Amino acid sequence: MSAPACQPGDFERHSAILLGCNELLPYHPQVLTDLVSVLIERMPVVAIVRDEAQRRDLLTLLCDWGLPAHLLHCVSLPVKGMWVRHYGPAFVRTKHGSIQILDPDYTEADRAQDDLVPTELANLLKLPVTRVPLLIEGGNILSNGQGLCVTTTALFDRNQARGQRRQEVENGLRRYYGFTQIVPLAPLRAEPTGHVDLFTTFVAPDTIILGQYDSNVDPVNHDVLEQNAEILGRVRTDSGPLKVVRIPMPSNRGSIWRTYTNVIYANDVVLVPTYACIDPSIEQRAMSTFAQHLPGWEVIGIDASSVIVQRGSLRCVSAKIPWLDDRFEHARLASPDRQELRSRCASLDT
């Protein structure tokens, strides 16, 4: 493949968003409807469903809630997990302007079909796909859009267990993703995924938001994040030193790893997970942090209480599609019959 320019940052403008509706629909319908209600008229939404029956169930749910289901794009894929961020496609654009999809390894033992998603979507979008011979989950990769990658040491540990040295992994991140600077952080202690997006997120090429635990609540992970803050504080970007902004971390009691950084950026709107059991003043501080550092953006809270129990949050059930406005203007993906949906929704109103 040609050398990529770089993977875009989450905060950059995107053409569409993928949602793992195959599990959101049966197990987390309120989260799904909350997400779609915010996203559907702001940008194209591509729903991954299991089959035709589930597609119809999804459209019925949206119509029941008065949402414009006719705007939805549906793709039927035989996937098991809703974590499309982790097994889904990574997009890069080469220095010559061509767009490619990357398909790294995904090796969940009971979810072999999930690893097929990047190639299937590449075929639908008529894009070339490149296999990446590394175990890389999208939740453990953050890009600032200008060549800086932030990850955790878990990325290297898991590839080392497969016989790949750290230098091989770094070389792969540079070759396939176009990263020129790779910054590994310590993962949260005892948190099972090891993913970086559970405690940090870029809001600009030179600004990163990093979680901060109360030392009285979780002294061990308080120290972990303080050490990560020191590492990030030494990083330089194209615009100068990386600015590190702190945000409170919600309680992880019960081994539920709640987060405010596992967000969805949707073209001037940011969706921040909230939790029914957390002190509202803490949640307000988190929301204010995003509002302060994303001027002009709308900040919307989405109750992720049910999803987080499954060890993921909003970013985990979504993935962004950049640079492909033309694909969605012409509705080249398999989308529902709009007249059928208008009739169905109209009948619900009578």
N, C-alpha and C positions, 0 to 999 in steps of 0.2 A: 504494500500500500504506500501511497505518497505520504510524506511527513505531514501530520495534522498540524493545523494552526493552534488549536487547543479545544478542550471541552469547555462549553460556556458555563458561566455561573448561574446558580439557581435564580438569582435576582434579576437576570437579564430578561428581555422580552422573549416570549416563546409563542409558537404558532398554535399549540394545542397541549392538552394534558391527558394523560392516561390514568384511569382509575381501575383498581382491581375489584370490580363489582361482583365477581364470581363468589367471593366470600362476604363482601360488605353487604350484599343484598339479603342473604338469609340470616346472618348473625349480627349485623350492625346497621340495620336499615335507617335508624335515625341519623347516624353519622353520614351515611350515604346521601340522604335527602338534604341534610344541612350543607354538605359539600356542593352538591349539584345546584342547590338554590343560589349559591353565591357565584359559582363558576359558569353556569350554562349560557348566560347571556353576555358574559365577558370574553369568553374564548371557547373554541371548539373543545368538547369533551369526548374522549374516546373511551367507551366502556368495554372492558374485557368481561365477557360472559362465557358460560360453559357451552350453551347450545341455544337453539331457537326457543325452547320452552322458557329458559331463564331470561332471554331477551324480552319476551312478552311479559313476564312477571315484572321485570324492571320497568318497562314502559307503563305498565298499569300502576305501579307504585308512584311513579312520577306524576302521572295524570291525577291520581287520587290526591296528591298534594298540590295540584294546580300548577305544576311546573311544565315548561314548554318541552315536552319529551320529543317533539318532532325535530328539535335541534341536535339531539344526541346521535353520535356515531357509535355503532356497536360492532365489536369484533368477537367472533366465537372461536375460542381456543381451549383445548383440553387441559387447562392448568388447574392446579389444586390450591395454591396459596394466593393470598391477596397482596403479597408483598412485592408488587411490581417494581418498586424502586430497586430491590435487591437482585431480582433475576431478569429485569427488563433491559431494554436497549440503552446503550450509551451513544450519544451522537457526537461526532467530531467533524470539523470542516477543514479540508486540507488547505495548504497555502495557495493552491491553484483555484480554490473556491468550490470544489466538489464536496458533497456531503456523504458521509459514510456512517454506518451503524457498526458498533463494536459488540461482539458477543463473547464475553469472558465465560469461564467455567462457573457453573452453579451446581453444587453437589449434594443438596439435601436428599438423604436416602429415600424418603417417601414421596419426593416431588420431582421425579425425573422429567416429567412433561414440562415443568416450569422453565427448564433450560432451553426449550425450543422457541420461546417467545421472541427473542431478538431477531432470529432468522425469519420467523413467520411475519413479523411486522415489517421487516426489511422488504420482503416480497410484496406485501400489500402497498407499501409506500414507494416501491420501485427504486430501492436504493441498494447499493452494494453493501455486503456484510463482510466483516473481517473477524475471524476467530482469534481470540486472545487466549494464549495458553497459560492463563493464570487464574487462580481462584480469587475473584474480585466481586464483592457485593456492593451494590450502589450506595447502600447506607453508610459505607465506610470510605467514601470518596467525596470530598468537597473541593470544588474548583473556584478560584476567584476570577476566572475568565481570562486571565493574562499569564497563565503558565504556572501558577502556584497551586499545589495540591496539599491539602491537609487530610491526614488519615490517622489511624492508630497503629500501634505496634502489632495488634492482632492480625492485621493484613499480612505482615511478614511472617508471623508465627505460623499461621495456617498454611501458607505456601511452603514454609520450611518443612512442615510435617509431610509435605508431598515431595520433598527432595529438592526444592528450589531455594537457592541462597538469596539473601537479601539483595545483593547486587543485581541478580537476575530479575527480581521483582521491580526494582527501581528502573532498570533498563527497559522493562516492558511498559511501565507507566510513561516513560519518556517517549518510547518509540510509538506506541499505539495511541496514547491520549494527548501527546504533545506537551506534557508537563516539563518545565525546566527547573522547578524547585519543588522538592518533596519534603514535607514536614510531618514526621510521625509523632503523635502524642500518646500519652498513657491512656488506656481505656479505663472506664470506671471500674473500680474494684468490685467483684462479685456480680457485675451486670453481665448477662450471658452472651449478648451479641457482640460486644466489643466495638460497636459502631460509633463513629465520631459524631454523626448527626444527632445523637441523643443529648449532646451537651454543647454543641457549637454550630454556628452557621455564619456564612458571609452575608453581609448586607450591601457591600460595595467591594470593588477590587482591593481597596486599602483598609477595609474595616471588617472586623469579625466580632460576633457576639459570642461570649463564652460564659457558660454556667458558673454559678458560685453557690456551694452548699454552706449552710449555717454550720459552723464548727460544733455547735451543741447538738445538732441533729444527726450529722454524719461526718465525724471528724476525719475519718480515713479518706473519704472522697473529697472532703474539703481540701485536704493536702494535695491530693491528686490534681485537682483543678488549679490550685495555686501554682503547682509546678508547671502545669501546661500553660498557664498565663505567662510565666517567665520565659518558656520556650517561644511562644508566639510573639512576645514582646521584643525578641531579638531578630524577628523576620523582617526583611525589607521587600517592598513591592516596587513596581515601576513608578509609583507616586511617592515613595519614601517609606519610612517605618510603618509596619502594620499597626493600625489602631486596634486595641483590644478593649472591648466594651463588656462589662459584666452584667449578668442577668440572674435573678434568683432562680435556684433550682427548687422545684416543688418536692415535697416529701416522697421518699421511696419506701415508706413503711409497707410491710407485707411483701417486700421484694417486688414491688411494682414500680418500674423505673420511669416515673412521670418526667416529662420534659416540656420546656417551652421553646426549644430550638428546632424541634422536628416539624418545621413549618412548610406550608405551601406558598410559594410566590406565584402570583397570577396576574402579571402585567399591571402594576400599580395597586394591587391588593395583596395583602399578606394574611393568610389564615393561620392563626396561632392556636395550638391545642389548649384547652382549659379542662378543669377537673372539678367535679361537684364537691369533692371532699376537701379542697384546698381553701385556705383563708382568702377571701376575695381581695384583701389588700395586697397580698403577694401577687395575685394574678393581675391586678391593676398595675403594679410596678413592672411586670413583664410586658404587658401591652404598651405601657408608656415608653419602655425602652425601644421597642420597634417603632413607635410613632416618632420618637425623637430622632432616630437614625435613618428613617425612611421618609423624609419630608415629602408631602404631597401624596403619600400612599394612604389607602384606607386600611385600618387594622381591624380584623374581625376575629372574634373568638369562636372556636368550634369545640363543643364538649366531646372530648376524646376518651371519656372515662371507660367506656366499654372496650375500645380498641387497645388501649395501653396495657390492659391485662394480658393481652396476647404478645406483649414485648415489642410493640411498634406503635407509631402514631401517624400523624397526617402525611408527612413526607414519605413514610414507608409504603403507604397504599397508593402512591401516585408516582408518576414520572413525567418529565417534560419533553415535548417534541419541538425543537427549535428549527427556524429557517425554512419551513415548509408551508408557508401561507397558501401557495397555489394549490397544494394538495387538498386543502379543506375548502377553499373557495369553490372548487369544482366537485366537491363531495366524492372523491375517488374511493374513499373507504366505504365498506358496506354499511349503509345507514338505513334506518327504518323508513318504511313507506310513510311519507308525510301526510298524505290524504287520509290514510288509515288512522293515523294518530289524531289528526284534527277531529275526525268523526268520533273517535272513542272519547276524547276529552270533552267534546261538545255534549255527548250523551251523558257524561258524568255530571254536567252542569244542569241538566234538566230534571 
